[in-house]
Each structure stands twice: as C-alpha cells, then as structure tokens.
Amino acid sequence: MYFDVFTLLGFAAGTVTSIGFLPQLIRGYRTKKLYDVSYWMPLVLACGMLLWLVYGFFRNDIAIIVANSFGVSCNILLITMKKWYSTRDGS
C-alpha cells in the first residue's frame, strides 16, 4: 500500500483529533460519573463523523475512513458509558 504525503497528513490530523476523545473516556471510566457530559455533544459528533466516514468510503480515502471510524466508535462508547453509569447511580 502506497501512502503519499497527503495521506500521511490525513493520518496525522485524524490521530490528533481522535486523541481528544481519550481523556473524557478515561475520566468517565475511572470516576464512573458522566453527568456533566451532554448526550447531544457525542450524538451530533457521531452523526457528523458518520457522514465523513461515508464520504471517505466514496472517496476511497483510508485516512478519512480510519479517523472517523475511531471517532464514531469513541462517541458511541461515550454515550453508552453515560447511559450505563447514569442508570447505575440513579442520576
């Protein structure tokens, strides 16, 4: 598989933006509290990233596909964790 400089740039951009989800996910996992996280933020981001993912498939752009697959997964995990922990602690 051949990667040109633009594909590498896309992977770098996807990595940097995807890393942004990790602190929230780690904090939520450790504290088991996500009451301060809105359902709307990850839901809207997941919808936008899902559209980018479809776009990436149509463009056959691996960097867009990988970055947005990870982003959609993180947002779904964040929503799931919020729901799970809020039903466990009654908030």
N, C-alpha and C positions, 0 to 999 in steps of 0.2 A: 504494500500500500504506500502510495506516494503522498507526502504532505508538503504543500508549498508554504510559503511564509504567511499567506493569508489564513490558511487552515490552522497553522500554529498560533497565530494571533487570535483566532476564534477560540481555540482551546484555552489560551491564557485568559481571555475575557470570561469565558464560561467558568473557569476554575475560580477566579477571583470573586465573581458574583455568587457562585454556588457556595463558597466557603462562608458567606454571610449568613446562611441558614444554621450553620452548625452551633454557634453559641446559644441560640434560642432553644434548639433541640436538646443540647446538653444540659442547659439550665433547667428546662422543663422536666427532663428525665431525672435529674438529681433532686430537685425540690418537689416534684410531683404536683406542682402548682402552676397553672397556666391561666388563671382567672383574669390576668391583666392582658392577655392576648385576645384580640377580637377574632371572631370566626370569619369576618368579612375580609380581612387582610390576606390570609393564606388562600381563601377561596378565590378571590379576584386574581391574585398572583398565579394560582394554579390554572385558572381559565386562560389567562394571557400566555402562560408558558405552554399550555397545551396547544394553543394556536401557533405559537412559534415552533413547536415540535412538528405539527402538521406541515407547516411551511418548510421546515428543514427536510422532511421526507420528500416533499415535492421538488425541492432544490437539490436533493441528494447531497446535503451538507452535513457531514459527520459531526463537526464541531457544534452546530446548532442542535442536532439530534441528541448528542450526549449531554450537553449542558442543560437542555430543557427537560430531558428525561429525569435527570438528577433533581432539578428544581421542582418538577411536578411531584416527584416522589417525596421530597422533603416537605412540601406543603401538605400533601395528603397525610404524611406521618404527623405533622404538627396538628392538623385538625383532629386526627384520631386520638392523639395524646391528650388534647384539650378535652375532648368528649369523654374519654376514659377516666381521666383524673377528676373531672368535674362530677361525674356520677359516683365516684368512689368517696369523695369528701363532702358531697351534698351541696356544693356551691353552684 
